[in-house]
């Protein structure tokens, strides 16, 4: 759905989205959202631009981030809301993660080369608007080389870059507990992203020991039964309820405002400019 409400899971061109933070704000205003959070992957580089644009458009805005973490052999994504995006420890950790992402992307390009696909790092860089380079940018380079049939984009992505693809390289991430603690140190609230997507609700109690404070209940891949289940878990554990579309622009499938949360009373002190 689009319209009133808060979309608290959005990505910009500073990570793997196609729109700039200012364009995201403009689009949110256009479709009538009450507010948004910018939650780029492992980077806060886009937040200053988003804050300026939100202030100009009088749109409520929460500085955020989405951190990809390892919890044993499960990949868990942790959303951080209301963080101090200039916090020294947070910034230093994201610099380390950014370097690891670049190394991972370069190794994927090398693997494609070994399979006879002549994509170069320079070609990939042309499709990134910032320092973040990941699989979507490599895939865009392959599209530009006419190596992808438009009608089968998802299948080609999986063939080349999916977890069982020709060139896939695993993430080298931080542990989930460390990410939650990092968000807390930066003054934010840690929320488990799309817990219904990967069955990650199974270890909610364990993550609460690290300081987890919320669940992303409203999410495009969560059906009605999953939403009801997650709402019951949030009530049981007294966790805040969040929601968002995981919008990536033309780098993804969903639309901004597709999933929203109607109430952000828990975030009143976390809004940009509220302190």
N, C-alpha and C positions, 0 to 999 in steps of 0.2 A: 504494500500500500504506500501511497505518498500523501503528503499533507501534514497536518499537525502532529506533533510528537518530536521525539529526539532520536536521531540516528547517531549512535555512539560507536560505530565501527566503520571507519572510512579511511581509504588509502589515497595518497597523492603521488605526484610524479617524483617526490623525494624518496619513495621506495618503489613499489611496483604498480602504482596507479598511473593513469594517463593524463589526469587533470592536475593543474597546479593548485596549491591551497586556496588561492584567491578565486579560481574558477569553481572549486568545490563550494565555497561560501556563496558565490553568486547562484549556483544551481540550487543550493539548499533554500535560499530565499525565494527563488523562482517557483519551487514546488510547494512552498508554504510550511517548511519545517520550523519548529520553534527553536531548534538548536542542534549542534553537531559536536562531535569530538573527532579530532584527527588522530588516527592510531596507526601511523606508518610502522613498518617492520623494522625494529631494532635501530631506529633513528628518530631524533627529535628536530632534525634540521629544518623541517617545514613549518614548525610551530610559530616562529615569529611572524612569518608572512600570513599565516592563518589568523593570528590574533589581530593584526592590523586590518585585514579584510573584514573580519567579523565585527570589529568596532565601527568600521565605516558603514557597514550594512545593518548595524544594531541587531546582530544575531548572537544569541547566547552560544558560548564556545567553551569547551573543556579541553585543555592540553592533555594529550594522551600518547600512548605508544602500545604496540603489540610486540611482545618478546617471544621468540621461538625458543622453547626449552626442551631439554631431555628429562623425562621422569622415568628412570629405568630404561626400558626399551620402548617407551611410548613418547611420542612427540606431543607436548602440551603447549598451548599458546596462552600466554598470560597478558591480559590487558591492564595497563596502568593508567589511572585517571587522576587529573589534578596534580600531576608531578611538577616539580620545579625542574624545568627542562635545561636549566643551567647548572644543576647540581654537579659538582666536580667528579664524584665517583660514577654517577650515571653517564656523564659525557665520556669519561675515560673508558668505561666498559663498552659503550656503543662504538667507540673508535676501534677497539679490539675486534668486536663482532663484525664491523664493516670490513676490516682487513681480511677476516676469515671468509666473508661472503665473496670478496673479490677473488681470493685464491680458489674458492670452490668454483666460481664461474669460469675462471681461466682453465681449470682442469677439465670442465665440461667441454669447453671449446677444443682443448687438446684431444679429448676422447672422440669428438666428432671428426676431427682431422684424421685420427687414426682409422676411422671408418670410411675415409675417403670423401668426407664432406668439407669443402675448402672454405669454410667460414673463418674469418679472422677476428681477433680481439678488437681491431679498429672498427670493423663492421658492427660489432655488438655495441661498442661505446656510442655509436651514432644514434642508437635508439634509447639511450638513457638521458634523462634531463638533469641528473645530479650525480652524486658519488655512488649511489646504490646501483648495483648491477646484479641481476638474478636471471632465473630461467625465462621470465617473460621477455626480457630484452634479447636473449639469445634466440628465442623463438621468433621474435620480430625480424631479426637478421635473416633467419632461414626463410621467412615469408618473403622478404625483399629479394632473396635469391631464387624465388619461384620454386622452392623445394617443398611447398605445402599446398595441397589442393584446398581452396577455400571452403568447400562443402564438408571437409573432413578435418577441420582444424584440431578438434579435441583429440581425435585418433592420432594425428601426426604429432601433437604435443606429447602424448603418452609414448609414442614410438621412439621419439628422440630423447625426451627429457623427463618422462614419468619415472616413478620409482623403479620400474623394471625396464626402463628405456636404455637405448644404446649408450647414452652419454651421462646417465645419472651419477651424481656424486653425493653421498650423504652429507647432511648438515653437520657442522661442528658447533654445537650450541652450548649454552650454559645450563646448569641444573635448575630445575623449577624453583626449588627453595631459595636459591641465590637470587633469582630474578624477582621473586616476591619481596625478599628482604631489600633488594635494591630500590624497588618502587616505594617501599615504606620509608627508607632513608631519604628519598627525594620528596617526601611529604604527600605521597599519593595513596590511592586505594587500589589494591590488586584484585582483579576479577578473572575467573577462569573463562576463556573464550570458547564459544560453541561446544559446550561439554557433551551435547547429544551427538555430535558429528563423529566422534572417535571413541565414544564410551568412556570418556575421561571423568564422568561423574562418579566412577567407582572409587576414586581416591580423594574425594572432597574433604573428608575429615582429616586426612593426613596433611593436605595442603593448608587447612585451617591452622594447623600447628605452626606453620611457617608465617602465617599472617594473612591468608586469603580472606577477603571480605565480601566477595560478591560472585554471582553467576550470570553469565550472558544467557538469558532465558529466551528472548525473542531473536530469532535468527532464521534466515531463509530455509535452511536445511532441517529445521526443527518442525516436525509435524505437531498437530494439536495434542496428541498423547504425550509427546516429549515435553512440550511446553507445560502441560499440567503436572507432569512428574517433576520437572525442574522447579516449578513454583512451589510444590510441596516440600522439596528439599530446601529451598531458600527459606521458607517459613520455619521448618524444623531447626535449621542451623542459624537462623536469624542473619541471613546474608542479604545484601542489597541485590536488587533485580535490575539488570541492564539489558539492552538489546541494540541491534544494529544490522545493517545490510551487508557489511563486508564489501562495500562498493569499491571497485577498481577502475571505473570508467570502461573504455573499450578493451582493457586488459583482463576483464572478468565477465561474468554472466549476469549478475544481479543489477538492480537499479537502486539508486539512492532513495531511501524512504521505504524500501520494500519491507523492512522490519524496523520497528521503532519501539521505544518505550515511552509511555505517556507521562511518567513522573520522574523527576530527578531531584526530589527534595533532599535526598541523601548527598547530593553534590553541590549544594548551595555555596559552600565555602571553597569549592574547587574550580569554580568558573573563572576564566581569565578576567582579571581586573576586579575580582571580588575581595582581594586582600589589600 
